[in-house]
Amino acid sequence: MDMDRREAIRRVSVMLGGAAFVGGSGLLTACEQAPRPSSIPPQGIGDFSPDDIVLLDEVAETILPETGTPGAKAAAVGAFMALMVTDTYAPADQEVFRSGMTTLDETSRGEYGVPFLEAAPRDRLGLLQRFDRDQVTWSGPGEHWFRMMKQLALLGYFTSEIGCTVAQRYLETPGRFDPCVPHRPGERNWAGHA
């Protein structure tokens, strides 16, 4: 049986209308209540295990915690960080990043007696603040590992859907270019287009 475009559109309209009016609410409810897939693949990403990605999520969440907006963990920043290091970093930089993860965990064990993931939130924050001060005055070869982590956490968050649409104001199709827009204290910044 041949079908032209007009007939196909008519049939699809009937099907969609039927789903919306006859028992469609059950389908919509099921879709809304379906469990969301984990942002952490069970096999990990590159050389990063799922446990490594959980650690990166917690580092990012400590840097960008949930406040009036969702935090970095909600934006799956740990998986983003692992993917970026795996796909874009030179092998030497990957090694610096990975050794930084080890340093972070070992320092937490040495100071608090527990790995970073088990440390109290204030202890995590204090540790990261100290590493942040260290990276500012870093004069060693290459980039400091914490600077890499912090940059990836910020990039991952503010280019995610949550970062662009919830933490910032976003217009999918902007209007005219207006270089001098008044900004009042407390307003969210506008998301840039990536």
N, C-alpha and C positions, 0 to 999 in steps of 0.2 A: 504494500500500500504506500503510495507516494504521499508525502506531506510537504506542504509549502511552509514558508516562514510564518505566515499569518496563522495557519492552523497550529503550528508548534507553540506559538506565543499564547494562543487561546487555551490550549491544553495545559500549558505550564501555569497560566493564570488560574485555571480551574483547580489544578492540584494545590497550588499555594493557598488559594482562598479556602479550599476544603480543609487544609491542615490548620488554617488559622481559626476556622469556625466550628469544625467538627472534631472534637477531641484533640485539638492542637495544643491546648494548655498542658496536657500531660507530657507531650513531647518537649515543650519549652521548659517545663519544670525539671524534667530529667536532664536536659542540657545544662541548666543552671546549677543543678546539684551534683553533676558529675565531678569526680575528683580531678583536680588539675594535675597535669603531669609534673613530675619533679623537674626542677631546673638542673639537677645534677644527674647526668647520665650514669647508669650503673657501672659502666666500664671506665668512667672517668673521661678526661680529655687529654690527649697526648700522653705525656709522662705524669700528669696530675691524676692521682687517685681520687675517688669520691671524698675521702677524708681530707685530702689537700684542699679540695674545693670548698668543703665545709669550713676549714680554717680561713681561707680567703674571704668567704662570706662573712665570717665573724670580724675579721680585720676591717672589711669595708663597712660593716654595720657599726663598728665602733667609731669609724671616721664619720659616717653619715647615718646616725641613728634615726629610728622612727620618732617623729615628733608630731606636728600637725599634719605631716605628710608621711607616706610610707618610707621606710629606710632602705638602705642598699641591699639588704637581704631580699626584700620583696621584689627588687628589680633584677635579681639573679646576677649580681655583680661578680660573685666569686667565679661562676662559670665563664663569664665574660673575660675576667682577668686570666684565667687558665688558657682560654682559647687565644687571646692576644699574645701571651707569652709564647705559647706553642707555635703559633702561625707567623708571628712577625718579629720576634726577638732573635738576634744573632745567638749562636750557641754560647758564647762567652757571657752575654747578658742573661740568658736563661739560667746559666749556672749561678750567677750573682743573685738572681731572684730566688732560686731554689735554696741557696745557702742562707739567704735572708729569712726564709720561712723557718729553717732549722734554728737559726740564731734567735728568732722570736720565741720559738717554743722552748729552747734551752734556757734562755734568760728568764722566762716565766717560771720554769721549773726551779731554777736556782734561787730566784727571789721570793716566790710564793709557794713553792713546793708542789705546784700542779702545772700541767700543760696550759697553754694559752686558752684553749677552749673551756677549761674548767675554772679558770681564774674569775674572780668577781669582776663585774663590769667596771668598777672604779679602778681596779688594778690593771685591767686591760687598757683603759684609757691612759692611765699614768705611764704605762710602758710605752705605748705608741707616742705619747707626747714627748717622752725622752728620746725615742728614736727619731722623731721629727726634728727636735733640736739638733741632734747629731748630724742629720743629713744636711742641715743648713750650713754647717761649718765643715762639711766633708771636703777633704783635699786629696783623697786617695785616687787611685786610677779608676777611670770609668765613673758611672753614676752610682750613688748610694742605693742599696736595695730598697730602703723604705721610701725613697722618692719615687721609685718605679711603682711600688704598691699604691702609694697615695695618688699618683697621677692616673693609674689605671682605675682605681676606685672612683675617682671623680669623673673620668671620661665615661666609664661604664654606666654610672648612675645618670649623669646629665644627658646622655644620648639614648637612654632607655625610654620606653613609652611612659613609664611612671615619672621619670625625671623631666621629660619634656611636657607632659600634659598635666601632671599633678603638682610637682614642685615648682614648675614655671608656667607661665601663660603661653599658650600655643595657638597659632592660627594656621590651619592647614594651607589655606590659600590667602596669603596676606594681601592687604590693599596696597595703596600707594606707599612709596618709600617716604618716611617722615623721620629725618635724622634727629630731631629734637622733640622727643615725647616727654612730657613732664612725668616724673616718678615720685610718688609720695611714699614716705616711710611706711613699711609694712606691706607694701605691694610686692607681689612676686615678679621676678624678672621675666622678660620675654625669652622664649626658647629660640635659639638660632637654628637655621636649617642646615642639617648635616649634608 
